[in-house]
Amino acid sequence: MRREAGLVGAVALVALLVGCGGDLPERPPIESVEWAEQGWTAEQRSLYHNTGQGTVIAPVDFFFALERPFSKDKVSDPAYLSALGFLTGPDTAKDPGNPHGLPVGFAVLDDKGPPAGKGLGPVVGLTCAACHTGQLTYQGKAFRIDGGAAGHDLTGFSESFGLTLIETWYNPFKWRRFAKEVLKEKYEDGQAYKTLKARFYPLVVAARRVAWYSFTTGAYPTHEGFTRLDALGRIGNTVFGDDLVEKANYRVADAPVSYPYLWDIWRFDWVQYNGSVHQPMARNVGEALGVRARTNFIDAEGKPVDPTPEKPGWTYGPNFDTSIPVENLHRIETTLWDLTAPKWPAHIFGAVDQAKADKGRELFKENCAKCHGVRPIEQGPDVKAQWAVTMVPLKVIGTDPTVATNFAKEKLDPVKMTGTKDPISPAEGLKVVTDAVKGRAYELAGLDPEKRAEMDGFGRPNLVRAPCAYKARPLAGVWATPPYLHNGAVANVFELLGPEGERQPFWLGSFEYDPKTLGYVKTPIKGGFKMDFKEAGNANTGHHFSDTPGPGVIGRALSPDERYAIIEYLKALTPETQEVLEPVKADWGDKYACEGQDGWWK
């Protein structure tokens, strides 16, 4: 008992260190929920919300039986998940594709591997909708946006869930309650109890290792908080650190970004904020791996799995088995082809001032369209995209460079995965693993080259690069995606259109919307997250407007009236009324390489 008490005390200390004992925001009651008009049927929305991508939180029976850390309240309690920012409510519970009444973006998938026959069975995991469904509230009404930017604290949930796995294992009282709920009438059955222990223990081992690696390497020094996640950094640490059980591959992930919105994403030649990924399937496989799809890179002893293909002519062996159902990723991707930008809901947020919007259009053309207009790609036999995103070098845009420079400068040890000892960049590593994971899945499914090209997305090659630049994109629907800049460091569009000196501190954790400035309300939030511009990755500099030249000045000073006119234009902007620029030739090269930019390594 003394040993168990000591272990429980150690877990409690860890919880305090990572801050899991704090308050969470109180969510005011919602009178009604309305979904934006975005071209989807109810069936398409349900598919997007509930189609599993192979990520694993826990087996279904575990998920509903587990308690929160140092509490008897369930981790699956909708009130708790809502406080963390996940979207709950009667409309999600009524969705026929969601029989368990889970929040938007949580789904049940039958995990049958890897390797085949050794999966966890039905599991709760996250779908694309978890991080790419937005909500804005106003005067008691909730307005939800498919493909929008999520407002949750995913890191807070993940840390809390990992801690509850550890505490449940070591706290005999918590374990007893958990076991009774899972086993029910079989609680006294010795074999059933032994099987439960065997099912649970690997989850604890993984949770302990991830917590220990994260803590001892100092990998996550910047608080991500609500609405943000260091996606590229966490994908790299998860795949090359957690999944390979290789502590040396942990890199500092101090570049949180806002969850990007997804309408029109399939049209772009490059995605991610740093324009680093070209192929849809590779992008989606990487995302699924980053939010803990199961892998088979190593065996139970931590040794690399034999990479030898089982069949003649195959390229990949069972070491690249994963729980990712690539056919589901393709279904989600093709469903997104029909998703359009949300229309401004005048009946909720007030009517657009059309006279101001007309003035704003001219100001937008003068100051913004050269980067944020639609830039068609000249079509040809080798063209696999419709729109070229405008890439803006770091020294021009002046925003926080950490996302781009982290991805460009780090090196990883891939020996357990590739057999080579030569260090590779995160970009090279992600290309290797995404090629292999999807290639292995295609081989197992017996897909011919034509079908593989279709699944990849328009036959696009898997190109990955690491430019020192950020992409600009067309802005239809951008009013629904606060906060702003890639790292979410500017509260609203009004401040984004002004000089840096006007950008004020603000809190995240509330969905309450300010339709005048196009941002969340800025009042302090109990249990919320205050943006600290001094933390690494959080700079609110750049992309500003001033008559004084300098880094990050991208246009002349705009008066308050001019800024409000542009805001009215953005409210009224639709996919049909976006500015269309001259077509350009497709360019798959990396002409924004970091080595040519002064100070990129700092």
Stockholm file with secondary structure:
# STOCKHOLM 1.0

chainA/1-602         MRREAGLVGAVALVALLVGCGGDLPERPPIESVEWAEQGWTAEQRSLYHNTGQGTVIAPVDFFFALERPFSKDKVSDPAYLSALGFLTGPDTAKDPGNPHGLPVGFAVLDDKGPPAGKGLGPVVGLTCAACHTGQLTYQGKAFRIDGGAAGHDLTGFSESFGLTLIETWYNPFKWRRFAKEVLKEKYEDGQAYKTLKARFYPLVVAARRVAWYSFTTGAYPTHEGFTRLDALGRIGNTVFGDDLVEKANYRVADAPVSYPYLWDIWRFDWVQYNGSVHQPMARNVGEALGVRARTNFIDAEGKPVDPTPEKPGWTYGPNFDTSIPVENLHRIETTLWDLTAPKWPAHIFGAVDQAKADKGRELFKENCAKCHGVRPIEQGPDVKAQWAVTMVPLKVIGTDPTVATNFAKEKLDPVKMTGTKDPISPAEGLKVVTDAVKGRAYELAGLDPEKRAEMDGFGRPNLVRAPCAYKARPLAGVWATPPYLHNGAVANVFELLGPEGERQPFWLGSFEYDPKTLGYVKTPIKGGFKMDFKEAGNANTGHHFSDTPGPGVIGRALSPDERYAIIEYLKALTPETQEVLEPVKADWGDKYACEGQDGWWK
#=GR chainA/1-602 SS CHHHHHHHHHHHHHHHHHTTTSCCCCCCCCSEEEECCCSCCHHHHHHHHHCCCSBCSEEHHHHHHCBCTTSSSBTTCHHHHHHTTCCCSHHHHTCTTCTTCCCTTEEEEEECTTTTTCSCEEEEEECHHHHSEEEEEETTEEEEEETCCCCSCHHHHHHHHHHHHHHHHHCHHHHHHHHHHHHGGGTTCHHHHHHHHHHHHHHHHHHHHHHHHHHHHTCCCSCCCTTEECHHHHHHHIIIIITTTCGGGCCCCCCCEECCCCTTGGGBSSBTTTTCBCCHHHHHHHHHHHTTBCBCSBCTTSCBCCCCCSSTTCCCCGGGCBSCCHHHHHHHHHHHTTCCCCCCCHHHHCCCCHHHHHHHHHHHHHHTHHHHSBCBBCCCTTCCCSBCCEEEEHHHHCSCCHHHHHHHHCCBCCHHHHSCCSCBCHHHHHHHHHHHHHHHHHHHHTCCHHHHHHHHSTTCCCCBCCCSEEEECCCTTGGGSCSBTTTTCBCBHHHHTSCGGGCCCCEESCCBEETTTTEECCSCCTTCEECCTTSTTCCCCSSEECSSCCTTEEECCCCHHHHHHHHHHHHHCCGGGSCBCCCBCCCCSCTTCGGGSTTTTC
#=GC SS_cons         CHHHHHHHHHHHHHHHHHTTTSCCCCCCCCSEEEECCCSCCHHHHHHHHHCCCSBCSEEHHHHHHCBCTTSSSBTTCHHHHHHTTCCCSHHHHTCTTCTTCCCTTEEEEEECTTTTTCSCEEEEEECHHHHSEEEEEETTEEEEEETCCCCSCHHHHHHHHHHHHHHHHHCHHHHHHHHHHHHGGGTTCHHHHHHHHHHHHHHHHHHHHHHHHHHHHTCCCSCCCTTEECHHHHHHHIIIIITTTCGGGCCCCCCCEECCCCTTGGGBSSBTTTTCBCCHHHHHHHHHHHTTBCBCSBCTTSCBCCCCCSSTTCCCCGGGCBSCCHHHHHHHHHHHTTCCCCCCCHHHHCCCCHHHHHHHHHHHHHHTHHHHSBCBBCCCTTCCCSBCCEEEEHHHHCSCCHHHHHHHHCCBCCHHHHSCCSCBCHHHHHHHHHHHHHHHHHHHHTCCHHHHHHHHSTTCCCCBCCCSEEEECCCTTGGGSCSBTTTTCBCBHHHHTSCGGGCCCCEESCCBEETTTTEECCSCCTTCEECCTTSTTCCCCSSEECSSCCTTEEECCCCHHHHHHHHHHHHHCCGGGSCBCCCBCCCCSCTTCGGGSTTTTC
//
